[in-house]
Structure formats: C-alpha cells, structure tokens
Amino acid sequence: MTYSDLNTPLRTIMTPGPVEVDPRVLRAMSTPVVGQFDPAFTKIMNEVMEMLRHIFQTKNKWAFPVDGTSRSGMEALLCSIIEPGDKILVPIFGRFGYLLTEICERHGAEVHTMECTWGDVFDPADVIKEIKRVHPKIVALVHGETSTGRLQPLEKIGAACREMNVLFTVDGVASIGGTDLKVDEWFIDGLVGGTQKCLSVPSGMAPITYNERIEEIITARKKVERGISTAEDRKQELERDHPIIRSNYLDLSMLQDYWSSRRLNHHTEATTMLYALREGLRIVLEEGLENRFNRHKFHENALVSGLEAMGLTLFGSPSCKLPTVTCVNIPEGVDGESVRQMLLQEFGIEIASSFGPLQGKIWRIGTMGYSCRKENILFTLGALEAVLIRHGVRVHTGRALQAALDSYSLIHREPVGQ
Ligand SMILES: Cc1ncc(COP(=O)(O)O)c(C=O)c1O
C-alpha cells in the first residue's frame, strides 16, 4: 500500500486556537535533534526558562513547559498540590471552568463552584466573599475564557487570596502573549499558558510557572529518590503525612528535578517542541510584550468595526471582552455550521463555533499571535460578508471592509511587530 506525500491545505486560521504557526517556528522545528542531556540542549532548556519568566512577568525560580497540551500543565499544577479532601473554589464563567472543576474532582478535592452568566465575568468582590465563606486551600480560575470570549480581572482576587493564605492558580492558556498577565504583581501562585494560541507554536507543550508557596507543598510530597520503587516503598509512601503525587508523568517534584541543574532523568524531553517554543518565545520578546498586546488590540478593533458595520452584533458584555477572541451572534434563522463550512470550503478560512449553551448561537473569531494580521482580518471580513449574502442574510453590503480600512487608517501606522 502506498500513501501520498503529506500535503495539507494552506488555511487562514481565525479560531481561538490552534492558530497559524509562525514560519520561523516551523523552521526551528526542522533543527536536528540532540540528546536531552547534551549541553547544547540543556542550554536551550535554560534559555526557555529565562524567556518564560519574562513572558510570565515573574521572578519565580520555576518556569518551564510540561510536555502535553495545555491541560497537562493545568493537571500537573493541580495534582501536585491537591491532597484528597482539599477544598477548592472554582468560579466558572465558561467551558474551561468546568475543565478545572473536573481535574480537581478527579484528584480527590472537595470542589466548590460558583457560576455567572456566560458572556460575563465575576465581580472580584463576589469571589472574595465566597472565598471567605468556603475557606478553600486553592482558588482555580480562568483568565481568558475562550468559550465566551471574556477576560476575568485577577488582581483583586489574587491580593485577597494572598492575604487569606489561599493559593491562587490561573489558566492563562488563551491570554499569555496576547494580553497583559502579570504573575507576580497580581499575586498568582501558579499559572499555566498555552502554546497554540497567542504564542503561535503548535499544540503539545504547556508552559507553567509557580512560586515558593507551591514549591513548598510539592517538596513535602516528594517521592523517596531510589530510582526504582519497591512494594515496601510504595506501602510506606501511602502512609505518609503528605501523600506522594499520584501521577508520575505530571509530578512537578520530579519535573522540577529534571529542569533544575540536577537534571534527574524523568521523561524523554520533546526536543523538537522545545525548539518550537524557544523560537515562539524569542519572537514575542523581540516584538516586546507591550507592542504585542497593542498589536492584538489594534487588529481586534478593525475586526470589530468591520463586523458591526456589516450589521452583525457581538455576544457578551463589552466591558470584559477578551481582546483575542471576538464572539459574534449568529443572525436569527441562519445555520451557523453551514456558514463555517462555506468559509472553509470556498475561502480556506476557519472560524470556530462554541460549546454548551452557546452552541449554534455564536461564532468565535480568534485574533491571536501570527494569525492576528491585517490581511487575515480583511480577508475574513470580505469572505464572511460574501458567505452571509449566500445564506440570505441582509448585511450592509460593502461597509465591513471600509470600516476596517478606516480603523486601520485612523491609527495611520501599525504598531511595531506586524
Ligand atoms: C482557556 C483554555 N483553557 C484550557 C484549554 C485546554 O487546552 P488544551 O486543549 O491545549 O489541553 C483551552 C483550549 O482551548 C482553553 O482555551
């Protein structure tokens, strides 16, 4: 049997992830593989740790990627600090709050949730009130909720957690590299980012950072280091005051020994993915965090102007809109999936649908990382208008692109970057 050469279509990816990979990252991925303890490689590991600290805006010692998709980072962080019966508060304002809840429950936590309407975020005062009532060990919260396109303010919640000696862990998967996220200044104890969104690196690694408050817990749960564990070791481990972390793959006490100068063998590092992450981080730092955040806002403005000029309305409260995801209400009587399909088939553009109560009600358009470019915004607006006309929607013909062009020319010059 023979198979053809790998030949994927070139797409314009305007989803909330995965997005288009920066060509520089693709080139870095063809760099020859070296052994994971080769000094040439351990140097790259150290560089990635240093670059991550800049991007996370932290002085934390620990900042490294977990091999696996973003949820592997979330699960590594949570399973390494949750001991069975620990109370955790998860404020839910979209799909990924449910993911946090599920991870915590699977690791034996007593999870308390609070919910707000999808399309909104929490007033920090309400979360703080709930922390005072529940007295959790951990608050686990999403920063940029891609399912609803909302951005939860974190600073006040972080400060309250620190004051009450509660650990604050955050899912920054969709916000890191696209919108401001200050780990130290906002009192975040543990944070997980994503590669496949605003960093424009393929999915497959989860950069994380955590401080000494978390390190202390992890260290207390460390396995005895004997290389192999006998039945007797395992029996004793089950009886310890602070039980060992139940996952081997995601045990941060072992991962940190691999990422420290000790370089204790754990897994076989995904060398090619680390090359990709290194290049993605280098691009972010070359552009500069502030420039990059401004660039995301700049293209978001043009997209929103175009959509509104076309006569479409946006979903969700504008005061907490996530700059990297724009949610559009699907006009009454329109088959949202048919529109998405036509965009893909006729124009090679991918936009996203949503989940749960929002399925069939909104489209989500991502403006993230390398995908967040002027030509992509203009192409998407033009194509969407054409497809909507084909679906019988009475749009304000011709206005979307003009509004977007106006938005671009109002500012005259694109921010540094792209
Ligand atoms: C906010 C948020 N958190 C977590 C995840 C889970 O990431 P992954 O699918 O890479 O495991 C996603 C994925 O889209 C996300 O948008």
Ligand as a Chemical Component Dictionary entry (heavy atoms), coordinates in Angstrom:
data_LIG
# 
_chem_comp.id                   LIG 
_chem_comp.type                 NON-POLYMER 
_chem_comp.pdbx_formal_charge   0 
_chem_comp.three_letter_code    LIG 
# 
loop_
_chem_comp_atom.comp_id 
_chem_comp_atom.atom_id 
_chem_comp_atom.alt_atom_id 
_chem_comp_atom.type_symbol 
_chem_comp_atom.charge 
_chem_comp_atom.model_Cartn_x 
_chem_comp_atom.model_Cartn_y 
_chem_comp_atom.model_Cartn_z 
_chem_comp_atom.pdbx_ordinal 
LIG C1 C1 C 0 -8.890 28.812 28.216 1  
LIG C2 C2 C 0 -8.468 27.428 27.874 2  
LIG N1 N1 N 0 -8.020 26.624 28.850 3  
LIG C3 C3 C 0 -7.621 25.365 28.603 4  
LIG C4 C4 C 0 -7.667 24.838 27.331 5  
LIG C5 C5 C 0 -7.258 23.414 27.105 6  
LIG O1 O1 O 0 -6.153 23.360 26.299 7  
LIG P1 P1 P 0 -5.679 22.037 25.523 8  
LIG O2 O2 O 0 -6.765 21.716 24.568 9  
LIG O3 O3 O 0 -4.432 22.504 24.843 10 
LIG O4 O4 O 0 -5.450 20.971 26.518 11 
LIG C6 C6 C 0 -8.121 25.632 26.275 12 
LIG C7 C7 C 0 -8.189 25.098 24.905 13 
LIG O5 O5 O 0 -8.763 25.611 24.005 14 
LIG C8 C8 C 0 -8.543 26.964 26.560 15 
LIG O6 O6 O 0 -8.985 27.767 25.590 16 
# 
loop_
_chem_comp_bond.comp_id 
_chem_comp_bond.atom_id_1 
_chem_comp_bond.atom_id_2 
_chem_comp_bond.value_order 
_chem_comp_bond.pdbx_ordinal 
LIG C1 C2 SING 1  
LIG C2 N1 SING 2  
LIG C2 C8 DOUB 3  
LIG N1 C3 DOUB 4  
LIG C3 C4 SING 5  
LIG C4 C5 SING 6  
LIG C4 C6 DOUB 7  
LIG C5 O1 SING 8  
LIG O1 P1 SING 9  
LIG P1 O2 DOUB 10 
LIG P1 O3 SING 11 
LIG P1 O4 SING 12 
LIG C6 C7 SING 13 
LIG C6 C8 SING 14 
LIG C7 O5 DOUB 15 
LIG C8 O6 SING 16 
# 
